[in-house]
Amino acid sequence: MTVTRERPGRGASPRTARAINDRLALRLLQEEGPLTAGQLKELTGMSRPSVADLVERLQVSGLIEVVGESGEDRRGPNARVYGIVAHRAYVAGLDVRVGSIGVEIADLLGRTVARSSVRVPEGADPAGVVESGLRVLGEARRAAGDVPLHTVACGAPGLIDPATGRLRPAGLLPRWHADLVDEVRHRLRVPVLLENEVNLAAVAEQRIRAARGADEGDTFVLLWIGGGVGAGVVLDGRLRRGNSGGAGEVGYLPVSRSGDLPNAADCDDGYHGLVASEAVCALAAANGFAPDPAGDAAAAASMVRAALTAGPAGTAFLSELALRIAIGAAAVCAVLDPGRVVLAGEIGEAGGERLAVLVGERLATLSPLRTDVVPTAVEGGAILRGAVITAMEAAQETLFAPAG
């Protein structure tokens, strides 16, 4: 684990210096877990009296508490072990998809305390869907013990306008997404953050890869292959959203089997129509798999999992799917040269290591750029996990700056 130590600059006021040191100590307690005052001294480089003042200050602020004693074999009493007061604040993540709404409630350390979800039928009344979303959020809160929420983060398909922070649905996406986010803001009266859902999946991916070290989380493109298609772009450790919030809208790449082109209102004749769930289900049927009329992400993922053990027919299906995915990956790599492409989404996750290897082999024939293709490191619920992380970090930014 690498911690960036923010040092007070020359001329910084004592209050500013204390706030910087407090944030550093709290970040260490979050990432390392409970620590003794001696361990905080070693990790921060602060003096013993400064650490003692810091610990007292954070205890008075209600941000840390004694969670035990060290088991060190030494003379005298064991040292107290301090940890973050995780129940000081609770956050919520919302995954607002075309066909479902998912909610996760977590504490200040990102530990899940409740989850709930609801399906959204095709053609459902928009006002009814908004009420369903609010109801499922309420159910999750009640399951968590009616905890008050400090911050909420929502992930939804479409473009997030950088100037307004509002959702601009792209193409044929339903318009109720923006209404739901607005209504959550109105009713809860707490900070509600909004982010493209694939970007949130990239946030979750980055967190797990960064924890592994070796700069795994620094630069990569997460390619989401599911009911829809998108990309989350992380360069030099930063999520990149683009000028209009549209970085990663790879569904509109002008590549299709028919040779037709997508347009601003419809990406079915773009990369979306080549690798999204309906196309994957059709490809599976063409290779002898029983067709699934649903054609949704769950059905496509099921076809991919079946193909992994289906012999020659499965191999042919996966080989063609890998080529299709590699075509879009090659376009992304030609512009960004990320060095790593992560396959995510219901279909990418279902294909696992085998599909990643096949895509990597195909990509190597299409592009001279050295690119590793790997399966996602997040097992299920990547969008919700990214939303919780985003809400948690925003809450911490507010709470981890104690006055005094």
Stockholm file with secondary structure:
# STOCKHOLM 1.0

chainA/1-404         MTVTRERPGRGASPRTARAINDRLALRLLQEEGPLTAGQLKELTGMSRPSVADLVERLQVSGLIEVVGESGEDRRGPNARVYGIVAHRAYVAGLDVRVGSIGVEIADLLGRTVARSSVRVPEGADPAGVVESGLRVLGEARRAAGDVPLHTVACGAPGLIDPATGRLRPAGLLPRWHADLVDEVRHRLRVPVLLENEVNLAAVAEQRIRAARGADEGDTFVLLWIGGGVGAGVVLDGRLRRGNSGGAGEVGYLPVSRSGDLPNAADCDDGYHGLVASEAVCALAAANGFAPDPAGDAAAAASMVRAALTAGPAGTAFLSELALRIAIGAAAVCAVLDPGRVVLAGEIGEAGGERLAVLVGERLATLSPLRTDVVPTAVEGGAILRGAVITAMEAAQETLFAPAG
#=GR chainA/1-404 SS CCCCCCCCCTTCCHHHHHHHHHHHHHHHHHHHCSEEHHHHHHHHCCCHHHHHHHHHHHHHTTSEEEEEECCCCCSSSCCEEEEECGGGCEEEEEEECSSEEEEEEEETTCCEEEEEEEECCTTCCHHHHHHHHHHHHHHHHHHTTSCCEEEEEEEESSEECTTTCCEECCTTCCSHHHHHHHHHHHHHCSCEEEEEHHHHHHHHHHHHHHHHCTTTTTSEEEEEESSSEEEEEEETTEEECCTTSCTTCGGGSSCCSSCCCCBTTBCTTSTHHHHSHHHHHHHHHHTTCCCCTTCSHHHHHHHHHHHTTSHHHHHHHHHHHHHHHHHHHHHHHHHHCCSEEEEEHHHHHHHHHHHHHHHHHHHHHHCSSCCEEEECSSCSCHHHHHHHHHHHHHHHHHHTSCCC
#=GC SS_cons         CCCCCCCCCTTCCHHHHHHHHHHHHHHHHHHHCSEEHHHHHHHHCCCHHHHHHHHHHHHHTTSEEEEEECCCCCSSSCCEEEEECGGGCEEEEEEECSSEEEEEEEETTCCEEEEEEEECCTTCCHHHHHHHHHHHHHHHHHHTTSCCEEEEEEEESSEECTTTCCEECCTTCCSHHHHHHHHHHHHHCSCEEEEEHHHHHHHHHHHHHHHHCTTTTTSEEEEEESSSEEEEEEETTEEECCTTSCTTCGGGSSCCSSCCCCBTTBCTTSTHHHHSHHHHHHHHHHTTCCCCTTCSHHHHHHHHHHHTTSHHHHHHHHHHHHHHHHHHHHHHHHHHCCSEEEEEHHHHHHHHHHHHHHHHHHHHHHCSSCCEEEECSSCSCHHHHHHHHHHHHHHHHHHTSCCC
//
